[in-house]
Each structure stands twice: as structure tokens, then as C-alpha cells.
């Protein structure tokens, strides 16, 4: 009835006011008419936009605070075709136990700097940083693989230049259609890339058969004998290819 409607309008108005979008709704009184409903609808829409924009800005600030320097461009569609790369440092917990928090963090920072530098060089995007690993995205399948190879080579050089703990990283890549939501990607193909990376050994790069086919014309890539693996939560076996880098 009208009293319940009036109460609901006031509750929504108070919620909108939190985001600076009250637009006179708090002063609403009496039975709702077409004009008040229209005003409420506009305020709700504006508030949703405000919350969404604040979320994007906050996400960008958080990523930049963590060292990320590249954000995904505005999306033209909720579905995009991307090459997804997951990486993680082997035994990061044990490294922290051996070195202590400060020394371990310095080591991980070197790793992060190398990864972020090459992601920029190969026109990729840092989607997530998990402390001891990354989720990266590349519009180009070839660039995704070349970035992974270059990171591994640079980490090898870094390990040879120091006498302390080495940084040993495993990587997995897959390509396909993913669901875009703000500055993140979701979907089955993202899960596949993550599962593939979990099967990689230290210093190893594993790529899906689809990704291999997408880059097979690039003669400089050397794929090793394929491996048949079982991915957690997915039916059947999956063929993956180690890269000889």
C-alpha cells in the first residue's frame, strides 16, 4: 500500500544518500506518483553508476599500490578472447620460513619487478597478484608465450647472479573466450589455465593444445613431447605441451 511504498522510498533514499545521490528522495512524502517514481529511478541509476565507478577506481588504486602499472582498456563486450597465464613461485612458504619475512619479501619483489616489466614489454595485463604469483592476460597468444619464456630466462639470469635463495617459477597458459567483469576475467578457460599451471614443474612452462595450434606457425617456438594430464574438476584427460625455452 501507499504507506509501505513511502517507507520503502525513504529507505532507498537513505541508502542513496550514502553515495551522495539522495536527489530529494529523503524529502519524499505522501503517496508515490509517476514523477516521484521517475525521480527515484534516476537516483538509483545514478547511484549504481557511482558505486561501479568507485569500485573501478578503488580497484585501480589497489593494483597500482601493489606495483601494477597497466589496466585493461574499456570493454566493448563482456566476452573477450584472451591468452591467460598463471604463474607461481615454488615453495614460497618454505622460502619465507628459511629467509624470514623481510628477506623473503625482497626476493619476491625482484620476481614481481621482472614479471611486471615483461608484461608491459609484451603488451599484456596484470589481472591479479597473489603474493607469490600472477594471473596475466594477453590479447596476443604469441606474446603470452614469449612473455613467459622471457620471464623464465630473466629469472634464470637473476638466480645465477646471486648466492642466496633462487626464484623457481612454474607457469601454465591457455587461450579462449573469457568473461570480462571490470578489471578481471572469469570462466572455464581461466580455470583451465590455472589448472594447467598447477601441473607445471619448477622452471617449466606448460601450454594447452589449443594455444600450441594458435602459435604453431611461429617457427622459433619449440614444443616438447606432449603430456596427458588430469585437471582437477574437469572430465577426461587434457593434452599439454612443455615449451623448450
C-alpha positions in Angstrom: 0.0 0.0 0.0 1.0 3.7 -0.1 2.4 3.7 3.4 4.7 0.7 2.7 5.7 2.4 -0.6 6.5 5.6 1.2 8.6 3.7 3.8 10.5 1.8 1.0 11.2 5.0 -0.8 12.7 6.6 2.3 14.9 3.5 2.9 16.2 3.6 -0.6 16.7 7.3 -0.3 18.8 6.9 2.8 20.9 4.3 1.0 21.4 6.6 -2.0 22.4 9.4 0.3 25.4 7.4 1.5 26.7 7.8 -2.1 25.7 11.4 -2.4 22.7 10.6 -4.6 19.7 11.4 -2.4 18.3 13.7 -5.1 15.4 14.9 -2.9 14.2 11.4 -2.2 14.6 11.8 1.6 12.1 14.7 1.4 9.5 12.4 -0.3 6.2 12.3 1.4 2.7 11.2 0.5 1.6 8.6 -1.9 4.1 7.8 -4.8 3.2 9.3 -8.1 4.7 8.9 -11.6 7.1 11.9 -11.0 8.4 10.6 -7.7 8.9 7.1 -9.1 10.8 8.6 -12.1 13.0 10.6 -9.8 13.7 7.5 -7.7 14.6 5.5 -10.8 17.0 8.2 -11.9 18.6 8.3 -8.5 19.0 4.6 -8.3 20.6 4.5 -11.8 23.0 7.3 -10.8 23.9 5.6 -7.6 24.6 2.4 -9.3 27.0 4.2 -11.7 28.7 5.9 -8.8 29.2 2.6 -6.9 30.5 1.0 -10.1 32.9 3.9 -10.8 34.1 4.0 -7.2 34.8 0.2 -7.4 36.8 0.6 -10.6 38.8 3.5 -9.2 39.4 1.6 -5.9 40.5 -1.5 -7.8 42.9 0.5 -9.9 44.4 2.3 -6.9 44.8 -1.1 -5.1 46.6 -2.6 -8.1 48.8 0.4 -8.6 49.7 0.3 -4.8 50.8 -3.3 -5.4 53.0 -2.2 -8.2 50.8 -2.9 -11.2 51.1 -0.3 -14.0 48.7 -1.5 -16.6 44.9 -1.6 -16.6 42.6 -3.3 -19.0 41.1 -0.9 -21.6 37.4 -0.2 -21.6 35.5 -3.3 -22.6 33.4 -3.3 -25.8 31.9 -6.7 -24.8 31.5 -8.9 -21.7 33.2 -11.7 -23.7 36.8 -11.5 -25.0 39.3 -13.9 -26.4 42.5 -13.8 -24.3 45.5 -15.8 -23.5 45.7 -16.4 -19.8 48.9 -17.0 -17.9 49.2 -18.2 -14.4 52.5 -18.4 -12.5 53.7 -19.0 -9.0 56.9 -19.4 -7.1 57.7 -22.9 -6.0 57.9 -23.3 -2.2 57.2 -19.6 -1.3 56.1 -20.6 2.2 59.3 -22.5 2.8 61.4 -19.7 1.4 59.7 -17.3 3.9 60.4 -19.7 6.7 64.1 -20.0 5.7 64.8 -16.4 5.0 62.4 -14.6 7.3 59.7 -12.1 6.2 61.8 -9.2 5.2 64.4 -11.1 3.2 61.8 -13.2 1.5 59.7 -10.1 0.6 62.8 -8.6 -1.0 63.3 -11.7 -3.1 59.6 -11.8 -4.1 59.8 -8.1 -5.0 62.6 -8.9 -7.5 60.4 -11.5 -9.0 57.5 -9.1 -9.3 59.6 -6.5 -10.9 60.8 -8.9 -13.6 57.3 -10.1 -14.3 55.7 -6.7 -14.5 58.5 -5.3 -16.7 58.0 -8.1 -19.3 54.2 -7.9 -19.1 54.5 -4.3 -20.3 57.0 -5.2 -23.0 54.7 -7.8 -24.4 51.6 -5.7 -24.2 49.9 -7.8 -21.6 47.8 -7.0 -18.5 48.2 -7.9 -14.8 44.9 -9.2 -13.7 45.8 -10.4 -10.2 48.9 -10.6 -8.0 48.7 -13.4 -5.4 51.8 -12.5 -3.4 53.9 -15.4 -4.9 52.3 -15.5 -8.3 50.3 -13.8 -11.0 47.4 -14.0 -13.3 48.2 -12.3 -16.6 46.2 -11.7 -19.8 47.4 -11.2 -23.4 45.4 -10.3 -26.4 48.1 -12.0 -28.5 48.7 -15.7 -28.0 52.2 -15.4 -29.2 53.0 -12.5 -26.9 51.7 -14.5 -24.0 54.1 -17.4 -24.7 57.1 -15.1 -25.5 56.5 -13.2 -22.3 56.5 -16.4 -20.3 59.8 -17.5 -21.9 61.4 -14.2 -21.4 60.4 -14.1 -17.7 61.9 -17.6 -17.2 65.2 -16.6 -18.9 65.5 -13.4 -16.8 64.8 -15.3 -13.6 67.5 -17.8 -14.5 69.9 -14.9 -15.1 68.9 -13.4 -11.8 69.4 -16.7 -9.9 72.8 -17.1 -11.4 73.8 -13.6 -10.2 73.0 -14.1 -6.5 74.3 -16.5 -3.9 71.1 -16.7 -1.9 67.8 -18.5 -2.5 66.8 -19.0 -6.1 63.4 -18.0 -7.5 61.9 -21.0 -9.2 58.6 -20.4 -11.1 56.1 -22.6 -12.8 53.8 -21.4 -15.5 50.7 -22.5 -17.3 48.9 -20.9 -20.3 45.6 -21.4 -22.1 43.7 -19.3 -24.7 40.0 -18.9 -25.3 36.9 -16.8 -24.7 36.7 -15.4 -21.2 34.1 -13.4 -19.3 35.1 -9.8 -18.6 34.0 -8.1 -15.4 35.6 -4.8 -14.7 39.3 -5.5 -14.3 39.0 -9.3 -14.0 38.4 -12.3 -16.1 36.3 -15.4 -15.3 35.1 -18.6 -16.9 36.1 -22.1 -17.9 39.1 -21.1 -19.9 40.5 -19.1 -16.9 40.1 -22.2 -14.8 41.8 -24.3 -17.4 44.9 -22.0 -17.4 45.0 -22.2 -13.6 44.7 -26.0 -13.5 47.4 -26.3 -16.2 49.9 -24.2 -14.2 49.4 -26.4 -11.2 50.8 -29.3 -13.1 54.0 -27.5 -14.2 57.3 -28.2 -12.5 59.8 -25.6 -11.4 61.2 -23.6 -14.3 58.6 -25.2 -16.6 56.1 -23.6 -19.0 53.0 -25.7 -20.0 50.6 -24.6 -22.7 47.3 -26.1 -23.8 47.0 -27.9 -27.2 44.7 -25.0 -28.4 47.4 -22.5 -27.6 50.0 -24.6 -29.4 47.9 -24.7 -32.5 47.4 -20.9 -32.4 51.2 -20.4 -32.4 52.4 -23.3 -34.5 53.3 -21.1 -37.5 55.9 -19.3 -35.3 59.0 -21.5 -36.0 61.1 -20.1 -33.2 58.9 -21.8 -30.6 60.0 -25.3 -29.6 57.4 -27.6 -28.1 58.4 -30.7 -26.3 56.6 -34.1 -26.3 53.0 -33.6 -25.1 51.9 -34.7 -21.7 48.5 -36.1 -20.9 47.2 -34.8 -17.5 44.1 -34.9 -15.5 42.8 -31.5 -14.4 41.0 -31.2 -11.1 37.3 -30.8 -11.5 37.3 -31.4 -15.3 36.3 -34.6 -17.1 38.8 -36.7 -19.1 42.4 -36.1 -19.8 44.0 -32.9 -21.2 46.9 -32.6 -23.6 49.5 -30.0 -22.7 52.9 -29.1 -24.2 56.0 -28.1 -22.3 58.0 -25.4 -24.0 61.7 -25.8 -24.5 63.0 -22.3 -23.7 
